[in-house]
């Protein structure tokens, strides 16, 4: 009976070892999958933040990459085609560099000259195609009501 008891205990310890290995292997695979999902989600939603000068200085390195750009809306014409939902305007940085912008979607109520804008989208070297527009009111409204922000997303 002692041989049978030894045989059963070695069999159960081998089964326990196999179960432990399966558990560790399964846990490792799950941990790697979660890590991969976190990394890919972070990379796909990450956007570099640039001023207009930095955007132009980077050149082709930022072409067709998702970036954020800040500047003030210029006094030049803000062209909005309500039928096609196409908005064209320019922003300018503190050094006077201008960036032409196109946005496919509704015109934000707060879009007016001197409004501070943060744009998210893609730059092709000539034109910035905005996907999101975040606007702050011009400073004349800040004292009375505080800063009002408005975020608008593209429809296309």
C-alpha positions as CSV (number, residue, x, y, z in Angstrom):
1,X,0.0,0.0,0.0
2,X,2.9,2.3,0.5
3,X,3.9,2.0,-3.1
4,X,0.4,3.0,-4.2
5,X,0.4,6.0,-1.8
6,X,3.8,7.1,-3.2
7,X,2.6,6.7,-6.8
8,X,-0.6,8.7,-6.1
9,X,1.3,11.5,-4.4
10,X,3.8,11.8,-7.2
11,X,0.9,11.8,-9.7
12,X,-1.0,14.5,-7.8
13,X,2.2,16.7,-7.5
14,X,2.8,16.3,-11.3
15,X,-0.9,17.4,-12.0
16,X,-0.5,20.3,-9.6
17,X,2.7,21.4,-11.4
18,X,1.0,21.1,-14.8
19,X,-1.9,23.2,-13.5
20,X,0.5,25.8,-12.2
21,X,2.3,26.0,-15.5
22,X,-1.0,26.3,-17.4
23,X,-2.1,29.1,-15.0
24,X,1.2,31.0,-15.4
25,X,1.2,30.6,-19.1
26,X,-2.5,31.7,-19.4
27,X,-1.9,34.7,-17.1
28,X,1.2,35.7,-19.1
29,X,-0.8,35.6,-22.4
30,X,-3.5,37.7,-20.9
31,X,-1.0,40.2,-19.4
32,X,0.7,40.6,-22.8
33,X,-2.6,41.0,-24.6
34,X,-3.7,43.8,-22.2
35,X,-0.3,45.5,-22.5
36,X,-0.5,45.4,-26.3
37,X,-4.0,46.9,-26.3
38,X,-3.0,49.7,-23.9
39,X,0.1,50.6,-26.1
40,X,-1.8,50.5,-29.4
41,X,-4.7,52.6,-27.9
42,X,-2.3,55.1,-26.6
43,X,-0.4,55.4,-29.8
44,X,-3.5,55.8,-32.0
45,X,-5.1,58.5,-29.8
46,X,-1.9,60.4,-29.0
47,X,-1.5,63.8,-30.6
48,X,1.6,65.9,-30.6
49,X,1.0,69.6,-29.6
50,X,2.7,72.2,-31.7
51,X,2.7,75.9,-32.3
52,X,2.4,77.0,-35.9
53,X,6.2,77.7,-36.1
54,X,7.0,74.3,-34.7
55,X,4.6,72.6,-37.2
56,X,6.3,74.3,-40.1
57,X,9.8,73.5,-38.7
58,X,9.1,69.8,-38.5
59,X,8.3,69.7,-42.2
60,X,7.4,66.3,-43.7
61,X,7.9,64.5,-40.3
62,X,4.4,65.7,-39.3
63,X,2.7,65.4,-42.7
64,X,-0.5,63.2,-42.3
65,X,0.1,62.7,-38.6
66,X,-2.6,63.5,-36.1
67,X,-1.4,66.7,-34.3
68,X,-2.7,69.6,-32.2
69,X,-1.9,73.2,-33.1
70,X,-2.7,76.4,-31.2
71,X,-3.1,79.9,-32.4
72,X,-5.5,82.9,-32.7
73,X,-8.1,83.2,-35.4
74,X,-7.0,85.9,-37.8
75,X,-9.1,89.0,-38.9
76,X,-9.0,87.6,-42.4
77,X,-12.3,86.3,-43.9
78,X,-13.9,83.3,-42.2
79,X,-15.5,81.5,-45.1
80,X,-18.3,79.1,-44.2
81,X,-20.3,77.2,-46.8
82,X,-23.5,76.2,-44.9
83,X,-24.7,74.0,-47.7
84,X,-21.6,71.8,-47.9
85,X,-20.6,72.4,-44.2
86,X,-17.1,73.5,-45.1
87,X,-15.4,76.1,-42.9
88,X,-12.1,77.8,-44.0
89,X,-10.1,80.2,-41.9
90,X,-6.6,81.0,-40.7
91,X,-4.9,81.0,-37.4
92,X,-1.7,82.9,-36.5
93,X,0.9,82.4,-33.7
94,X,2.6,85.1,-31.6
95,X,5.4,85.4,-34.3
96,X,2.9,86.2,-37.1
97,X,3.1,82.8,-38.9
98,X,-0.2,81.8,-40.4
99,X,-1.8,78.5,-40.9
100,X,-4.7,77.9,-43.3
101,X,-7.4,75.6,-41.9
102,X,-10.3,73.7,-43.3
103,X,-13.0,72.1,-41.2
104,X,-15.8,69.9,-42.4
105,X,-18.7,70.5,-40.0
106,X,-20.8,73.1,-38.4
107,X,-19.4,76.6,-37.7
108,X,-18.7,77.0,-34.0
109,X,-20.6,79.9,-32.4
110,X,-17.4,81.2,-30.8
111,X,-15.4,81.3,-34.0
112,X,-14.5,85.0,-34.4
113,X,-11.3,87.0,-34.9
114,X,-8.9,86.9,-31.9
115,X,-10.4,83.7,-30.5
116,X,-7.8,81.3,-29.2
117,X,-8.1,78.0,-31.0
118,X,-6.7,74.6,-30.4
119,X,-7.1,72.4,-33.5
120,X,-6.7,68.7,-33.8
121,X,-6.2,67.2,-37.2
122,X,-3.7,66.5,-40.0
123,X,-1.3,68.8,-41.8
124,X,-0.3,68.1,-45.4
125,X,2.3,70.8,-45.8
126,X,-0.1,73.4,-47.2
127,X,-3.4,73.1,-45.4
128,X,-4.4,71.9,-41.9
129,X,-7.5,69.7,-42.0
130,X,-9.1,70.0,-38.5
131,X,-11.0,67.1,-37.0
132,X,-11.8,69.0,-33.7
133,X,-11.8,72.7,-32.8
134,X,-11.6,73.9,-29.3
135,X,-12.2,77.7,-28.9
136,X,-11.9,80.1,-26.1
137,X,-13.7,83.4,-26.2
138,X,-11.7,86.6,-26.9
139,X,-10.4,88.3,-23.7
140,X,-13.2,90.9,-23.7
141,X,-15.6,88.2,-22.6
142,X,-13.3,86.6,-19.9
143,X,-13.8,89.3,-17.3
144,X,-17.6,89.2,-17.4
145,X,-18.4,85.5,-17.8
146,X,-15.1,83.7,-17.4
147,X,-13.6,81.6,-20.2
148,X,-16.1,79.7,-22.3
149,X,-14.8,76.7,-24.2
150,X,-16.5,75.1,-27.2
151,X,-15.4,71.8,-28.8
152,X,-16.8,71.0,-32.2
153,X,-16.0,67.7,-34.1
154,X,-15.9,67.2,-37.8
155,X,-18.8,65.4,-39.5
156,X,-16.7,63.8,-42.2
